[in-house]
């Protein structure tokens, strides 16, 4: 069956990167290493979301800030992937991030550049672009940390614009940008367990705490809180008092980096297609699991999604 037609999902990458995965026979601190194998992709959380959403056959627009030779490389990579792009050009050089993979034990160590600062003129130009992209019925994602030069309330500003235009936002960030962002009323927030604990000083497995927070945030317009728990799966609470736990399928994980972004992509695509919440959680969980089964970051095998989704165990409270 063909997927229903939807408006292109805007996947926002305010701090994109060239993600390089360096495979090392064994990682030893303080030693010189020779790379056994290197892979590079257009990355950063927002572009991981865009790539997975496109793999799920959703139309996608990648948007954000981009600059320099690294930015040109990212543009070309996304063009080859069939992803439409609407960027704000900046004077700085888009960053590079490293994922050092120890092939002796499968562990990964990430080294992340902070990225170039954004000027007031560049910020204003993007806000104008974002405003133009916000249309009724559109789904949009905001992922990751904010680049230098932007106010911690920048996501909040974007969400307010989207809501005023009838668009829905999925917010995946942490710290002050999350605290400010929820007050603008995104449809969904998706912190991981560590981010949730730092924000609320509570355990997401505490049903009373989750439902209490969902009720509190509903006053801002937040519809759903989803806390990802790694291999355990996730817990979701809604403004109308529902609480669901999704137990992730048992898989052979190769590289879990980007699985949260794949989950966000799956959830957003499912919501855009009008899936019921239980089905959307299964779909998103399957996307996250598929990413973990790949050596890439923000890479899934769409053919595995139906079987993985069927293995997701849901419990309702």
C-alpha positions in Angstrom: 0.0 0.0 0.0 1.3 3.4 -0.9 2.0 5.8 2.0 -0.6 8.7 2.3 0.5 12.0 0.7 1.7 14.5 3.3 3.3 18.0 3.2 7.1 17.8 3.2 8.4 17.5 6.8 10.8 20.3 7.7 13.8 18.8 9.5 15.8 21.7 11.1 19.5 21.5 11.5 20.8 24.7 13.1 24.2 23.2 13.8 24.8 20.5 11.1 28.0 18.7 10.7 30.0 16.3 8.5 29.9 13.2 10.7 33.0 11.0 10.3 33.1 7.4 11.6 36.6 6.2 12.1 37.0 2.5 12.7 40.0 1.6 14.7 41.3 -1.9 15.5 41.6 -0.8 19.1 41.3 2.6 20.8 44.0 3.3 23.3 44.2 6.8 24.9 47.5 8.5 24.3 48.5 6.3 21.4 48.8 6.9 17.6 46.1 5.1 15.6 45.8 4.1 12.0 42.2 4.2 10.7 41.1 0.8 9.3 38.0 2.3 7.7 36.3 5.7 7.4 32.8 6.7 6.5 31.4 10.2 6.2 27.8 11.5 6.2 25.9 14.7 6.3 25.0 14.7 10.0 24.1 16.5 13.1 20.8 15.5 14.7 18.6 17.4 12.4 20.1 15.9 9.3 19.9 12.4 10.8 16.2 13.0 11.2 15.9 14.2 7.6 17.8 11.2 6.2 15.7 8.6 8.1 12.4 10.4 7.3 13.3 10.3 3.6 14.2 6.6 3.9 10.7 6.1 5.3 9.4 7.6 2.0 8.3 10.9 3.5 8.9 14.1 1.6 11.5 16.2 3.5 13.0 19.7 3.5 16.3 20.1 5.3 16.7 23.6 6.7 19.1 25.5 9.0 22.5 27.2 8.8 25.2 26.1 6.5 28.6 27.5 5.4 32.0 26.9 3.8 33.4 23.9 2.0 31.9 21.6 4.6 28.5 23.1 3.8 29.0 22.6 0.1 29.8 18.9 0.8 26.7 18.5 2.9 24.5 20.1 0.2 25.8 17.7 -2.4 25.3 14.7 -0.1 21.7 15.6 0.6 21.0 16.3 -3.1 22.1 12.8 -3.9 19.8 11.5 -1.2 16.8 13.2 -2.8 16.4 15.6 0.1 15.1 19.1 -0.7 17.0 21.9 1.0 16.2 25.4 2.2 19.3 26.8 3.9 20.4 30.1 5.4 24.0 30.7 4.3 26.5 31.8 7.0 30.0 33.2 7.0 31.5 30.4 9.2 32.5 26.9 8.3 30.1 24.1 9.1 31.6 21.8 11.7 33.0 18.3 11.6 32.2 15.6 14.3 34.1 12.4 14.9 32.8 9.0 16.1 35.7 6.8 17.0 34.6 3.1 16.8 36.8 0.5 18.6 36.4 -2.6 16.5 37.8 -4.8 19.3 34.7 -4.2 21.5 32.2 -2.2 19.4 32.3 0.8 21.7 32.1 4.3 20.2 33.6 7.6 21.4 32.2 10.9 20.0 34.2 14.1 19.6 32.0 17.0 18.7 33.0 20.4 17.4 30.9 23.3 18.7 30.3 24.8 15.3 30.5 28.4 14.0 28.9 31.4 15.7 25.7 32.8 14.2 25.4 36.5 13.6 22.3 38.6 14.3 21.8 39.1 10.6 22.1 35.3 9.9 19.7 34.6 12.7 17.1 37.1 11.4 17.4 35.6 7.9 16.7 32.1 9.1 13.7 33.3 11.1 12.2 34.8 7.9 12.9 31.5 6.1 11.3 29.5 8.9 8.2 31.7 8.9 7.8 31.1 5.2 8.1 27.3 5.7 5.4 27.3 8.4 2.1 26.4 6.8 -1.1 24.8 8.2 -0.8 21.0 8.7 3.0 20.8 8.3 5.1 18.8 10.7 8.5 20.3 11.7 11.4 19.0 13.8 13.9 20.9 16.0 16.8 18.8 17.1 20.0 19.2 19.1 21.9 22.0 20.7 21.8 25.6 19.6 24.9 27.1 17.8 26.8 29.9 19.4 25.3 33.3 19.0 21.7 32.3 19.3 19.6 33.0 22.4 18.6 29.9 24.5 15.0 30.9 23.7 15.5 30.6 19.9 13.7 27.3 19.7 10.8 28.9 21.7 10.7 31.7 19.1 10.5 29.2 16.2 7.8 27.1 17.9 5.6 30.2 18.6 5.8 31.1 14.9 5.0 27.5 13.8 2.0 27.3 16.2 0.7 30.7 14.9 0.8 29.3 11.4 -0.9 26.0 12.2 2.2 23.8 12.0 3.2 21.1 14.6 6.7 20.9 16.1 8.6 17.9 17.5 11.3 19.2 19.9 14.4 17.1 20.8 16.8 19.1 22.8 18.0 19.5 26.4 18.9 22.1 29.1 17.7 25.7 28.9 16.6 25.4 25.2 14.2 22.6 26.3 12.9 24.4 29.3 12.3 27.5 27.2 11.0 25.5 24.2 8.2 23.7 26.1 6.7 27.0 27.2 6.0 27.8 23.5 3.9 24.6 23.1 5.6 22.1 20.8 3.3 19.1 19.9 5.9 16.6 21.2 9.1 16.7 23.3 11.5 13.8 23.3 14.3 14.0 25.9 16.3 10.9 26.7 16.5 9.6 30.3 19.5 11.6 31.3 18.1 14.8 29.9 14.7 14.2 31.6 16.3 13.6 35.0 18.4 16.7 34.7 15.4 18.7 33.7 12.8 17.4 36.2 14.9 15.7 39.0 12.6 12.7 38.6 12.6 9.2 37.2 10.6 8.8 33.9 9.6 5.4 35.1 7.6 7.1 37.9 4.1 7.1 36.3 2.8 9.7 38.6 5.6 12.1 37.8 5.2 11.5 34.0 1.5 12.1 34.0 1.8 15.1 36.3 4.3 16.7 34.0 2.2 15.9 31.0 -0.8 17.6 32.6 1.4 20.6 33.6 2.8 21.1 30.1 -0.6 20.7 28.5 -1.3 24.2 29.7 1.4 25.4 27.2 0.0 23.2 24.4 2.3 20.2 24.6 0.4 17.1 23.6 3.0 14.3 24.2 6.1 13.7 26.2 8.3 10.8 25.1 11.3 9.8 27.1 13.7 7.4 25.3 15.3 4.8 27.5 17.9 3.2 25.2 17.6 -0.5 24.9 14.6 -0.5 27.3 12.5 1.4 24.7 10.6 4.5 25.8 7.8 5.9 27.9 5.2 8.3 26.6 2.6 10.4 28.5 -0.1 12.5 26.9 -2.0 15.6 27.9 -5.2 13.6 28.1 -3.8 11.3 30.8 -2.6 8.3 28.8 0.7 6.6 29.6 2.3 4.0 27.3 5.5 2.0 27.6 7.1 0.6 24.4 9.7 -2.1 24.9 12.2 -2.1 22.1 12.7 -5.2 20.0 15.6 -7.4 20.8 18.3 -6.8 18.2 22.1 -7.1 17.6 23.2 -3.5 18.0 26.1 -2.4 16.0 26.1 1.4 16.4 23.4 3.1 18.5 24.5 6.6 17.7 21.6 8.4 15.9 19.0 6.0 17.1 17.2 8.8 19.0 17.2 10.8 15.8 15.8 7.8 13.9 13.0 7.6 16.6 12.1 11.2 16.1 12.0 10.7 12.3 9.7 7.7 12.7 7.4 9.4 15.2 7.1 12.6 13.1 6.4 10.7 9.9 3.8 8.5 11.7 2.1 11.6 13.1 2.2 13.4 9.7 0.5 10.3 8.2 -2.2 10.3 10.9 -1.2 7.1 12.7 -2.8 6.3 16.0 -0.5 6.8 19.0 0.2 3.1 19.7 1.1 2.5 16.0 3.2 5.6 15.9 5.3 4.5 18.9 5.8 1.1 17.3 6.9 2.7 14.1 9.2 5.1 15.8 10.7 2.4 18.0 11.3 0.3 14.9 13.1 3.1 13.2 15.4 3.6 16.2 16.1 -0.1 16.4 16.9 -0.3 12.7 19.4 2.5 13.1 21.2 0.6 15.9 21.5 -2.4 13.6 23.5 -0.3 11.1 27.1 0.8 11.2 26.0 4.2 10.0 24.5 7.2 11.9 20.9 8.1 11.0 20.8 5.1 8.6 17.9 2.5 8.5 16.8 -0.4 6.4 13.1 0.5 5.6 12.4 -3.2 4.7 12.9 -4.1 8.3 10.5 -1.6 9.8 7.3 -3.7 9.6 8.8 -6.7 11.3 10.6 -4.6 14.0 7.4 -2.7 14.7 5.5 -5.9 15.2 8.1 -6.9 17.9 7.6 -3.8 19.9 5.7 -4.6 23.1 3.3 -1.9 24.3 1.8 -1.7 27.8 -0.9 0.9 28.7 -1.3 2.4 32.1 
